[in-house]
Amino acid sequence: ILRYQPGAGMKGAMAMEIIPKSRYPGDPQGQAYSGGVKAGYVVKSINGEDALTAEFGKIMDLLDDEVADPRFSKSTALALEKQGRMAEPAATPITVVY
């Protein structure tokens, strides 16, 4: 998933942009597509923890799902340094229910 959108009041998360193919078996950027996730799906839980009413930032931290894009690495590092994390990344393998 390339992009999520927060819900009302910055609660919850909706998948907005999905990589439309899996490039090879086990492709980490193609897992959502392979699993049938579509744009507009709402994250209901992560490893059994409710995500519908969770802070958007916490959900993003739990997923720890940053695309390795050098354009964003410096800004992401600065934001983490300044603001810290709202949650540690979820234990793998991660089970996400939409």
Residue pairs with C-beta under 8 A, 6 or more apart in sequence:
1 15
1 16
1 17
1 18
1 19
1 32
1 37
1 65
2 17
2 18
2 19
2 67
3 15
3 16
3 17
4 13
4 14
4 15
4 16
4 43
4 56
4 59
4 60
5 13
5 14
5 16
6 12
6 13
6 14
6 56
7 13
7 14
7 42
7 56
10 55
10 56
10 57
11 52
11 53
11 54
11 55
11 56
12 42
12 43
12 51
12 52
12 53
12 54
12 56
12 59
13 42
13 43
13 51
13 56
13 59
13 60
14 40
14 41
14 42
14 43
15 32
15 37
15 38
15 39
15 40
15 41
15 42
15 43
15 98
16 39
16 40
17 39
18 32
18 33
18 37
18 38
18 39
19 29
19 30
19 32
19 33
20 33
21 30
21 33
22 30
22 31
22 33
22 34
23 29
23 30
24 30
27 34
29 67
37 98
41 98
42 52
42 98
43 51
43 52
43 59
43 96
43 97
43 98
44 50
44 51
44 52
44 97
44 98
45 51
45 52
45 95
45 96
45 97
46 59
46 62
46 63
46 90
46 94
46 95
46 96
46 97
47 62
47 90
47 91
47 94
47 95
48 95
49 62
49 90
51 59
51 62
55 86
57 86
58 86
58 87
61 85
61 86
61 87
61 88
61 89
62 87
62 88
62 89
62 90
63 89
63 90
63 94
63 96
64 89
64 90
66 72
66 76
